[in-house]
Amino acid sequence: MPLAAAQSWQLTPSVSLLSTLTSNVNLLPSDERRSDWVNQITPGLAFSGKSAHASLTGSVALPVLVYARTSENNYVAPQVNLNGTLEAIDKLFYIDTSANVSQQYANPFGARPTDLSSATQNRYTSQVYTVSPYFKGEPRDGLHYELRQTSTWSNATNVAGGNASGIAGNRSYMSEVKADLAQDPRPGGWRVTYDRSDLRYTGDGVQPGFDRETTQTAQAALAWRPDPTLEGSVLGGYEDNDFFATHESGAIYGGSIEWRPDSRTSLNAHASHRFFGASYDISFDHHTPLTVWSIKATRDLSTYPQQIGTLPAGSDVAALLNGLFSSRVSDPTLRQSLVNQVMAERGLPQTLGSAVALYAQQITLAETESATFGILGARNTVFVNGYRSRNQPVPGTPSDVLTPLFTTLLDNTQVGANVVWTHNLAANLSAALSGGWSRTTQNGGEFQSATNNGSTTLYTANWTLTQALTALTSILGGLRYQDSHSDVSASYREYAVFVGITHRFR
């Protein structure tokens, strides 16, 4: 059993070994490809804990990869996902913290392997850390206030001896101050908010005069709640933005609807007009005892820390299962333990395929849509998702301030779809089959040029057989295939066979 104490801690250490034979270790065209034998050992720790005034959840893993023929590819790929909250002063002052260290891809047109064993200079280690102190309270019944300052640091570092398209070593810092005062609708209510973000960029690739951006918004809203399940509002405000190549300001106006007919269903739709046109954030979530549905669409200004700090909507399998089990297990610590157990027993991936988070040291206009469906049966589990992500420079940015590389990275559309099916063949034996398709295309418009209007299409397939030897130990084996066609970067094809073992410690 996980470690238990008065503070309700659960710790699950683990170690795994994965051995892979690949036909194309560096993901190069067929006339340049090399085969290799790759061994990956991954010590890890998943944990969650909660006391009267603090909580901490997350996981840490340290995959170490050793290559038999291409030792220059040897590297360590740290993975960290931590979230903590401290109630420093009872019912008044709080501090939220998070740390996210992950392996990401610099160029959405470049190689995007489905496994760490594939070596590519397009991969880099992303680090995003946040500290967010805030005051929060309810001075009288129905009246709420929150004053929050959030500091976010991001950094990109090399892996596998490559420079990840020139982004490694670049850093950014964002300071956001947000004030919020609201009166609950009974049935009428109101809210006023102020939000200011200051961004600073440093690194070898940052030019003088292109290292600072500031955004500010002030809004007021009137809300109406005709019954406990439905709430609507109208809003108005003003924004003032200093981007490194343009200044944009103007009025904001719009509205929102929130509908929660029961504990299993929610709809949130927020839309407004801003200097770049329509801005919206729409989400629909529904779950039954066996199924989970998620549909999301957004269009707004975005930064790299905002993109990487949270997984794209619908791609986090653990979060989807957590929602599915929320009506069965009320305690979040026990529910997370159940999620981890189900994922291990059924060989489910941590995430489904999603768009590449663009490491752009500037604010961009991001438009995303995603839909996910999952079903958890007695012997079968199915997850299906699709997504679309369009990124553009901020409207009004002069085209001559962007290099051809930045034009390619910042002005493109990514679409994709994935399916994962697992089947319990016996009490301790399960098979998993997954397939994916994605396509990245250069957008048209004022940033279109003759050198960056291409596309990259990637097909992936994976079959895995998992056998539980004991309650804590399992072995697996499988086959992998990936095929990339591109007129922007190198095309490649890879076949691989792998075997592995995982042990969790009590």
N, C-alpha and C positions, 0 to 999 in steps of 0.2 A: 504494500500500500504506500502511496505517496506520504511524505513526511507531514505529520499533522501536529499543530501546536495551538496554544490559546489564541494566537493571532491568525489562525486558519490559513496556514501555508500549505501549498502543494508543490513539491519539487520532483521533476522527472528527468534525471540524467540519462543520456543515451550515447551509444557509439555505433557507427556503421562503417562498413567497408564495401566499396563498389568497384568492381574490376570490369573494364570495358575494352573490347577489341574493336577498333574503328578503321574503316577503309580510307578515311580522309580526315586526318587529325586537325589540319589547319584550314579546312573548308576552302580549298582552292580548286580551280578548274581541273578537269580530268587529267590533263597532261602534266600537271604540277603536283598532284596529290600524293600524300605519303600515308601509309598505314601506321598504326602504333597501338601499343598496349598501355592503358592508362589505369592507375590505381588511385582511388580516392578514399581517404579515411576521414570521417567526420565525427568528432566529439561534439556533443550538444547538451543543452539544458533548457527545458521548458519549465516555467514556474508561474504561479499566481499566488498572491497573498493579500490579506485584508485585515486591518485592525480597526479600532474605533475611529481613528482619524487619518488613516493612510491606506493606500492600496498600490500594488505593483504587480503588473502582469507582463509576460513577454517570453521571448526565447532568444538563445544565443547558440550559434553553430560556427565551427571553424573548419570547413572543408580544406584538406591538404591534398593537392594533386601532384602525382609523380608520373612522369612520362618515360617509358623505356627507351625509345629511339630519339625523341626530340626533347632532351633534358632542358633546353632553353625555355621550354614552355612551363616548367615547374612553377607552381605558384600556390598561394593561400588565398582563399576567397571568403573573407569573413561575412557573416550574416547575423544581424542583430535587429530585434524589434522589441523595444521596451516602452511601456507607458506607465506613468506613476502619478498619483495625486496625493497631496498632503494638505490636511486641514490644519493650518498653522495656528489660527485663532478661531475658536469654536463659533461656527455659523457666521463668520465674517471674512477671514483672510485665508486664501487657498493658493497652492502652487501646483501647477501641472507641468510635467516634464515628459519628454519622449526622446528616443534615440532610434534612428533607422539607418542601418548599414546594409547595403545590398549590392548585387551585381547587376549592372545596367548596360545598355547599349547606346553608344553616342550617336550613330547615324542610322535612322530607320530604313535607309536603303542598303545598308551593309549587312554582313552576316549576323544572324540572330539565332544561334544554336539553341536547341531545346534542353541541353545538358551542359554541365560545367566541364565535362571531359573534352569537349570541342574547344580548340584554342583559336582565339581571334583577337586582333588588335582593336576591334570595335567594342570590346568589353572593357568596362572600368568599374572601380569600386566607388559607389556613391555613399556619402555620409551626410546625414541631416540630423541636427540636434536642436531641440527647442526647450526653452524655459519660459513659463507663462505664469507670473504672479497676478492675482486679481482679488479685488474686494467684491463680495456678493452678499446681498441681503434683501430682507423684506421688512421695511420700516413699519408698514401697516398692512393689513390684510388685503392682498391683491395687488399691492404696489411693489415692483421689483426693480432693483438696480444692479448693475455690474460695471466695474471699471477694471479693464484688463490691459496689461502690456505683455507682448509676446516677442521674444528674441529668438531668431532662427538662424543657425549657421549651416552652410552647406559647403561641401568640398568634393572634388573628384581626384582620384589617384590612379596611377598606372597599375595594370596587372599584366602578367605574361610577357613582360618586356616590351609592350607596345605603348603608344601614346594616344590611343583612343581618339583618333581624328583630331588631335591637337587640343583637347579640352583638359587633359590631366594637369593638375596644379592650380586650376582656377577655383576661386572661392567667392562666396557671397555672404552678406549679412543683411537680414531684414528685421527691422523693428516696427512692430505694429501696436498702435494705441487705439483702443476701442472703448467707447462709453455708451451705455445702454440704460434707458429708463423707460419702464412700461407699466401700464395699468391694465390688469386682466379685464377682458370684455365681460360685462354683467348686465345686459348683453352688449353694451357699448364699452369700448376701451381705446387706448392710444399707446403709441410708442415713439420715442425720439432716439436716434443713434448718431454717433459720430465715429468715423473710422479713418485713420491716417497710417499709411505705410511708407517707410523710408528704406530704400534698398541701396546697398553699396557693393560694388564688385571689385575684386582684386585678382591679380594673376598676370602671367606673361602676355596673354592675348588681349588684355583690356587696354584700350587706348585712352589717353587723357581726354576728358570731356564726355566720355562714354561710360563713366563708372558710377553714376548716381541717377536714381529715379524716385519720384515721390508721387503718391496718389492720395487724394482726400475726398471723402464723401460725407455729407450731412443730410439726414432724411427724417421725415416725420410721417407717421401713419395713423389712420383712424380704423379701428377694427369693430366688427359686429359678429356676435356669436348667437344665432337664433336658437340653437340647441347645443347640448354638450358635444355632439359629434361633428359639428360644422362651424367653421369660422372663415370670414372673409375680411379683406382690408383693402384700402386704397392708400397710396403713398405719394409723396412728392419730396423733392430735395434738390441739391446742387452738388456738382463735383468739380474739382480742379486738379489737373494732373500734369506733372512735369516729367515727360519721358526724355531720354537722352537725345532724341532727334526731333521732337515735336512737343508742343504744349497744347493740351486739349481741355476744354471746360464746357459746362453747360448744365441745363436743367435735367433732372431725373423725375420721371413720373411712371406710375404703374399700379399694380395690385397683386393680391395673392389669395389663394384658397387652400384651406387645410381641412381634410375630411378623414375622420377616424371612426367608422361605424362600429368597430369592435377591436379587440386586442390583437387580432390577426391581420388587419387590413389598415393601410394608411395611404393617403394621397396628399402630396404637398406640391403646390404649383405656385411659383413666384415669377412674375414677368415685369419688366420695366423698359422704358426707352432711355438710352444713354447716347453719348456722343458717337459711338460706333454703330448705333442702330439698336436692334432688339437684344435684350439680355434676359436670360431665363434660367430657372433651375426647377426641374420637374422630376418628381420621383413617385413611383407606385410600388408598394411592397405588399405581398400577401403570402401567407403560409397556412397550410392545413397540417394535420398530423403527419402526412407523408410527403407533401410537396412544398416547394418554395418558389415564388415568382418575384422577379425584380426588374423594373423598367426605369431607366433614368435618362435624362437629357439636360445638358447645360450649355450655355453660351455666355462667356464672361472673360474678363481679363484674368491672366494667370501668370504665375511665376514657377520656376523649377521647384523650389521647396514645396509649393502648394501641390504640384503634380506628384512629386515623389513621396510626400509625407503620408499620403493615403493611396491605397491601391485603387485602380480604376473601378468604378462601380460594377458590382456583379462578378468580379474576378477572384475574390477571396473565398475559397471553398469553406474554410473554417468559420468565417462570418456568416455564410449562408446556412451552414448546419447549426450554428449557434441560434439563429433566428428560428429555425425549424424546431429546435428542442426547447425553445423558451417557454412554451406552454406546458411542457412535461416536467422540467427541472427549474425551479425558481432560483436556486442558489447559483450565482454565476461561476463560482469556483468549481462546484461539482459539475455544472453544465460544460465547462471547458474541458474537464477531465473526460466526460463522455464523448465530446467532439474529437479529442485526440485519439481515444480508443477506436471510434468508428473509422476515422481516417486511416489508422494503422492497419486495422483488420481488413479493410476493403481496398487497400492500396490506392487511396485517393490522392491526387496531387494537392500541393498547398494552394496553388493558384491555377486559374484557367488563363488561356492566352489573352493578351490585351495589347493596346497600343504602346509604343515606346514613349516614355516620358522624355521630352526634349530638353537636353542640358543647354539652355539658352540663357546667357547672362543679360537678359533683358525681359521686360514684360511682353507677353504675347496675347493675342486674341485666340482663345481655344473654344472649339465647339465639339461636344462629344455626345454620342448616343450609345446606349448599351441595353441589352435585354438578356436575362438569364432565367433558365428554368431548371429545377432539380427535383428529382423524385427518389425517395429512399424506401425501397421495398424490403421484403423479408430476405430475398436473395440477390436482388438487382438494385444497382444505384446508377442513375443517369443524370448527368449535368450537360446542358447545352447553352452556349452563349454566343452572342454576336455583338460586334461593336463597330463604331465609326468615330474617328477622331480627326478633326481638321484644325490645323494650326496655321496662324498667319501673323506677320508683324503687326504691330498696332496700326490701325488705319491712320493715314497722314504721315507715316514714316517715309522720308524721301528714299527712293530706290537706290540712289548713288551712295548711301551710307552703308549699305550691306554688301559684303563680299559675296562672290558666287557660292562659296561654301555655306555662308549663313543663309543665303536665299534658299538653297536646297534643304537645309535643316529646319528652317522656320516656316516655310510656305509649302505644306504638303498635306495630303489626306491619307489616313491609314484606315483600312477596313479589314475585318477578319471574322472568322467563325470557328468554334471549337466544339467537340463533343467528347465526353468521357463516359464510358460504360464499364461498370464492374459487375461481375457475377460470381456468387459463392458456389463453387463447384462441389464443395464438401464443407464439413464443419470448420476445418482449419485451412482450407485451400480456396483461393480466389484468383480470378483472372481479370485483368483490366485492359481495355482497348481504347485508345484515344486517337483522334485525328484533328488536324487543324489546317486552316488556310488563311493567309493574310496577303494583303497587297498594299504597297505604299506608292503613291503617285504624286508627282510634282504638280502643284496647282497652277492655274493660269493667272491672268490679271497683270497688274503693273510690274510684278516681280518675275514674270515669265521670261526665259531667254532660251537661246538655241542650245545651250550646254546643260541645262538642268531640267528638262521636261520629260525625263524618263520615269521608269517604274521598276519595282522589285516585287516579285511574287514568290511566296514561300509555301511549300506543302510539307506537312509533317505527319508521321504515323508512329505509334508506339504500342507494343504489346508486352504485358508483364504478367508473370505468374508468381503469386506470393503464397508461401507455405508457412504457417505458424507452427514452430517446433514446440514452443511452450507459451505460457501466457506473456512472457517478456521477450522472447527471441523468435525472429522470423527470417526466412531466407527468400530470395527472389531471383528470377532470371527473366530475360526478355530480349526483344529485338527492337531496333530503332531505325527509322528512315527519315531523311530530310532532303528536300530538293528545292533549290533556289534558282530562279531565272531573273536576270537583271540586265538592263542596258545602262545602269549607272555605276554598279560595282561588279566584282567578280561573281559569276555564276558557279554553283557547286552542287555536288550530290554526295551523300554519305549513307553508308550502311554500317550498323554497329550491332554487336551482341554483348550482353552484359549479365553478370551475376553479382549477387551481394548478400550481405547478412546485416541485420540490425538487432541490437540488444538494448533494452531499457532496464535501468537499475531501480530497485525499490529502495 
